[in-house]
Amino acid sequence: MPNIITDIRDWFSRPTRAEILTLARKASSKQGLRITAQLLQQTDTLTKKDIADWRAAHQVALDYDNPNRLRLYDIYADCELDAHLSGCIAQRKGKVMQKDFRLVDKNGKEDVAATELLQQEWFADFMDYVLDSAYWGHSLIQLGDVIRPGDGGVMRFDGVELVPRKHVVPEYGRVVINPGDDWRSGIPYRDGDFANWCVEVGKPRNLGLLLKCACSYISKKNMLAFWDMFGEIFGQPMRIATTNSPDDSERARVESALENMGAAFWGLFPEGTNIEIKESSRGDAYNVFDRRVDRCNSELSKVLLNQTMTIDSGSSLSQSEVHLEIFERTTEADATMAGYVVNGRLLPLMVMHGFPVKGLRFVWNNAASYTPAEQREIERLLLEYYEIPADYFTDKYGVAIDKPREAKTQPDRFFD
């Protein structure tokens, strides 16, 4: 029997439709299991090759004298194209980005005007880059020019930009003109004017969580590619033509007619040609491919979210509550890290550039993260023991409050 898999020309190239039909003509139902096994073997071989590339990129990035992250960043960029991986990142980042924050003085009192300085697009972009450092590793963020508008305007930076990672050599604090240049020819960004406009996030040798995700992503990518190939071979009934004609030209006409039918319902064949439609029985491939893809997705979730059930289906309420608690702790750690960056690096630069934030610190408003039911319960308990100004409820709920009634008209269950 000819080896069908050797007809696949290259690991990275997809066969043409004509080649797929040729493979299908060569295969019989008895050969299907062998084809599945060979496709899996091809997947494993390709995965080993890609893993070898990943290991080589990792080693080059770790080189002490001349670190180079170019190849590793190319792999990271491919990883971010994965739908499950990007969904995990979006879920984790989104939880932090939706949190409310304040700028407070040493007594913990909010400076509303100063808080408004950060409630702008440039700061949202800045926080997005800060949170990305957990996945990509060290990041260098450059602040834009300071905009001082007239009356009624708010002082701000004219945007922020991520310095392209391929140009940054954080181990030695240099920015190189061309990716891959020797770091000794680069410009130091931790001294002089650069230091006044750049914010570093992450440790210099931190390579990010995508380093751990790459293995599972590579395996998943290759498995999906060969699953597609399997589907093209066995996804439609096989059409087998037989003819009694000894004439080679007649048989060539039959072969050409089969090859050019495509998805057409009809075909024109020489007289005496019999056409047989044979359904594929290779249903076992679903379990082989799908379970391996699911395992890769599970591994990605564990790396990025430290659990699986906030993005995948779970088996019980109690398990989901545990996984949700783990997710909350993970995002709180991200929020804490981002707070350190704002207080330790961004605010000092803002003071240097004339922003009125001296003596203030950035804090997350954790009260804003309570559920409506939790907030009502807290308010009810406070009202039992303390006098709360009516302005609090007016500002929060947009309801004008005149004066208290002599007796309440709503039962306690209103708060339940």
Secondary structure in CASP SS format (residue, H / E / C, confidence):
PFRMAT SS
TARGET T0000
AUTHOR 0000-0000-0000
METHOD secondary structure of the structure
MODEL  1
M C 1.00
P C 1.00
N C 1.00
I C 1.00
I H 1.00
T H 1.00
D H 1.00
I C 1.00
R C 1.00
D C 1.00
W C 1.00
F C 1.00
S C 1.00
R C 1.00
P C 1.00
T C 1.00
R H 1.00
A H 1.00
E H 1.00
I H 1.00
L H 1.00
T H 1.00
L H 1.00
A H 1.00
R H 1.00
K H 1.00
A C 1.00
S C 1.00
S H 1.00
K H 1.00
Q H 1.00
G H 1.00
L H 1.00
R H 1.00
I H 1.00
T H 1.00
A H 1.00
Q H 1.00
L H 1.00
L H 1.00
Q H 1.00
Q H 1.00
T H 1.00
D H 1.00
T H 1.00
L H 1.00
T H 1.00
K H 1.00
K H 1.00
D H 1.00
I H 1.00
A H 1.00
D H 1.00
W H 1.00
R H 1.00
A H 1.00
A H 1.00
H H 1.00
Q H 1.00
V H 1.00
A H 1.00
L H 1.00
D C 1.00
Y C 1.00
D C 1.00
N C 1.00
P C 1.00
N C 1.00
R C 1.00
L H 1.00
R H 1.00
L H 1.00
Y H 1.00
D H 1.00
I H 1.00
Y H 1.00
A H 1.00
D H 1.00
C H 1.00
E C 1.00
L C 1.00
D C 1.00
A H 1.00
H H 1.00
L H 1.00
S H 1.00
G H 1.00
C H 1.00
I H 1.00
A H 1.00
Q H 1.00
R H 1.00
K H 1.00
G H 1.00
K H 1.00
V H 1.00
M H 1.00
Q C 1.00
K C 1.00
D C 1.00
F E 1.00
R E 1.00
L E 1.00
V E 1.00
D C 1.00
K C 1.00
N C 1.00
G C 1.00
K C 1.00
E E 1.00
D C 1.00
V H 1.00
A H 1.00
A H 1.00
T H 1.00
E H 1.00
L H 1.00
L H 1.00
Q C 1.00
Q C 1.00
E H 1.00
W H 1.00
F H 1.00
A H 1.00
D H 1.00
F H 1.00
M H 1.00
D H 1.00
Y H 1.00
V H 1.00
L H 1.00
D H 1.00
S H 1.00
A H 1.00
Y H 1.00
W H 1.00
G C 1.00
H C 1.00
S E 1.00
L E 1.00
I E 1.00
Q E 1.00
L E 1.00
G C 1.00
D C 1.00
V E 1.00
I E 1.00
R C 1.00
P C 1.00
G C 1.00
D C 1.00
G C 1.00
G C 1.00
V C 1.00
M C 1.00
R E 1.00
F E 1.00
D C 1.00
G C 1.00
V E 1.00
E E 1.00
L E 1.00
V C 1.00
P C 1.00
R H 1.00
K H 1.00
H H 1.00
V E 1.00
V E 1.00
P C 1.00
E C 1.00
Y C 1.00
G C 1.00
R E 1.00
V E 1.00
V C 1.00
I C 1.00
N C 1.00
P C 1.00
G C 1.00
D C 1.00
D C 1.00
W H 1.00
R H 1.00
S H 1.00
G C 1.00
I E 1.00
P E 1.00
Y C 1.00
R C 1.00
D C 1.00
G H 1.00
D H 1.00
F H 1.00
A H 1.00
N C 1.00
W C 1.00
C E 1.00
V E 1.00
E E 1.00
V E 1.00
G C 1.00
K C 1.00
P C 1.00
R C 1.00
N C 1.00
L C 1.00
G C 1.00
L C 1.00
L H 1.00
L H 1.00
K H 1.00
C H 1.00
A H 1.00
C H 1.00
S H 1.00
Y H 1.00
I H 1.00
S H 1.00
K H 1.00
K H 1.00
N H 1.00
M H 1.00
L H 1.00
A H 1.00
F H 1.00
W H 1.00
D H 1.00
M H 1.00
F H 1.00
G H 1.00
E H 1.00
I H 1.00
F H 1.00
G C 1.00
Q C 1.00
P C 1.00
M E 1.00
R E 1.00
I E 1.00
A E 1.00
T E 1.00
T E 1.00
N C 1.00
S C 1.00
P C 1.00
D C 1.00
D H 1.00
S H 1.00
E H 1.00
R H 1.00
A H 1.00
R H 1.00
V H 1.00
E H 1.00
S H 1.00
A H 1.00
L H 1.00
E H 1.00
N H 1.00
M H 1.00
G C 1.00
A C 1.00
A C 1.00
F C 1.00
W C 1.00
G C 1.00
L C 1.00
F C 1.00
P C 1.00
E C 1.00
G C 1.00
T E 1.00
N E 1.00
I E 1.00
E E 1.00
I E 1.00
K E 1.00
E C 1.00
S C 1.00
S C 1.00
R C 1.00
G C 1.00
D C 1.00
A H 1.00
Y H 1.00
N H 1.00
V H 1.00
F H 1.00
D H 1.00
R H 1.00
R H 1.00
V H 1.00
D H 1.00
R H 1.00
C H 1.00
N H 1.00
S H 1.00
E H 1.00
L H 1.00
S H 1.00
K H 1.00
V H 1.00
L H 1.00
L H 1.00
N C 1.00
Q C 1.00
T C 1.00
M C 1.00
T C 1.00
I C 1.00
D C 1.00
S C 1.00
G C 1.00
S C 1.00
S C 1.00
L H 1.00
S H 1.00
Q H 1.00
S H 1.00
E H 1.00
V H 1.00
H H 1.00
L H 1.00
E H 1.00
I H 1.00
F H 1.00
E H 1.00
R H 1.00
T H 1.00
T H 1.00
E H 1.00
A H 1.00
D H 1.00
A H 1.00
T H 1.00
M H 1.00
A H 1.00
G H 1.00
Y H 1.00
V H 1.00
V H 1.00
N H 1.00
G H 1.00
R H 1.00
L H 1.00
L H 1.00
P H 1.00
L H 1.00
M H 1.00
V H 1.00
M H 1.00
H C 1.00
G C 1.00
F C 1.00
P C 1.00
V C 1.00
K C 1.00
G C 1.00
L C 1.00
R E 1.00
F E 1.00
V E 1.00
W E 1.00
N C 1.00
N H 1.00
A H 1.00
A H 1.00
S H 1.00
Y C 1.00
T C 1.00
P H 1.00
A H 1.00
E H 1.00
Q H 1.00
R H 1.00
E H 1.00
I H 1.00
E H 1.00
R H 1.00
L H 1.00
L H 1.00
L H 1.00
E H 1.00
Y H 1.00
Y C 1.00
E C 1.00
I C 1.00
P C 1.00
A H 1.00
D H 1.00
Y H 1.00
F H 1.00
T H 1.00
D H 1.00
K H 1.00
Y H 1.00
G C 1.00
V C 1.00
A C 1.00
I C 1.00
D C 1.00
K C 1.00
P C 1.00
R C 1.00
E C 1.00
A C 1.00
K C 1.00
T C 1.00
Q C 1.00
P C 1.00
D H 1.00
R H 1.00
F H 1.00
F H 1.00
D C 1.00
END
